[in-house]
């Protein structure tokens, strides 16, 4: 199996993919620190090991997304996103309240 290409974000660059169509995209281990993913459609996307530190998830559709092992993802970020019962959360967010908006 071929190795996945690695994308290195230059220091200081902020990723802005708001409104993007990211369905079924594999963003495992992506550095999304301070990224703007607002209103992106990431239905069934894979974010295993992705860094969400200070990422903006307002209105981001994460239905069925795999967020297991995601780093620096907070309950507050998820409260702004649209998730459902098929969204796979990291272990540190499984216990406790997470506002789930289904829309």
C-alpha positions in Angstrom: 0.0 0.0 0.0 1.3 3.4 -1.0 2.0 5.9 1.8 -0.4 8.8 2.1 1.1 12.2 1.0 2.0 14.5 3.8 1.1 18.1 3.7 3.3 20.4 5.7 1.8 23.8 6.6 4.4 26.6 6.6 4.7 28.4 10.0 2.2 31.2 10.4 -0.1 30.0 7.6 -3.7 29.7 8.7 -5.8 27.2 6.7 -9.1 28.6 5.5 -11.4 26.0 3.9 -14.7 27.5 5.1 -17.7 26.2 3.0 -15.5 23.5 1.4 -16.9 20.2 0.2 -14.8 17.6 2.2 -17.1 14.6 2.2 -15.3 11.3 2.6 -11.9 13.1 2.6 -9.1 11.6 4.6 -7.5 14.3 6.7 -5.9 12.0 9.2 -3.0 13.7 11.1 -3.8 17.1 9.4 -2.6 20.2 11.2 -5.7 22.2 11.4 -4.5 24.6 14.2 -6.5 27.8 13.9 -8.1 26.6 10.6 -11.4 28.0 9.5 -13.7 25.1 8.7 -16.9 27.0 9.3 -19.8 25.8 7.2 -17.7 23.1 5.5 -19.4 19.8 4.7 -17.1 17.1 6.2 -19.8 14.3 6.2 -18.0 11.0 6.6 -14.6 12.6 6.6 -11.7 11.0 8.5 -9.9 13.2 11.0 -8.0 10.6 13.0 -5.1 12.3 14.8 -5.9 15.7 13.3 -5.0 18.8 15.4 -8.0 21.0 16.0 -6.4 23.5 18.3 -8.3 26.8 18.1 -10.0 25.6 14.8 -13.3 27.3 13.9 -16.1 24.7 13.4 -19.2 27.0 13.3 -21.8 25.2 11.2 -19.3 22.6 10.1 -21.2 19.4 9.1 -19.5 16.4 10.8 -22.2 13.8 10.4 -20.5 10.4 10.3 -17.0 11.9 10.6 -14.3 9.9 12.3 -12.8 12.1 14.9 -11.2 9.3 17.0 -7.8 10.2 18.2 -8.3 13.9 17.1 -6.2 16.2 19.2 -7.2 19.5 20.9 -10.8 19.1 19.9 -13.1 20.7 22.5 -16.8 20.4 23.5 -17.2 24.0 22.7 -16.0 23.5 19.1 -18.4 20.5 18.7 -21.3 22.6 20.1 -20.8 24.9 17.1 -20.6 22.0 14.6 -23.4 19.7 13.3 -22.8 16.2 14.5 -25.1 13.1 14.9 -25.1 9.6 16.4 -22.8 8.4 13.6 -20.0 10.9 14.4 -17.1 9.1 16.1 -15.7 11.2 18.9 -12.3 10.9 20.6 -12.3 9.0 23.8 -11.7 12.1 25.9 -15.0 13.5 24.6 -17.2 10.4 24.7 -18.1 10.8 28.4 -19.9 13.9 29.4 -22.3 16.3 27.6 -21.7 17.3 24.0 -24.3 19.4 22.4 -25.4 17.5 19.3 -27.1 19.5 16.7 -28.8 17.6 14.0 -29.8 19.6 11.1 
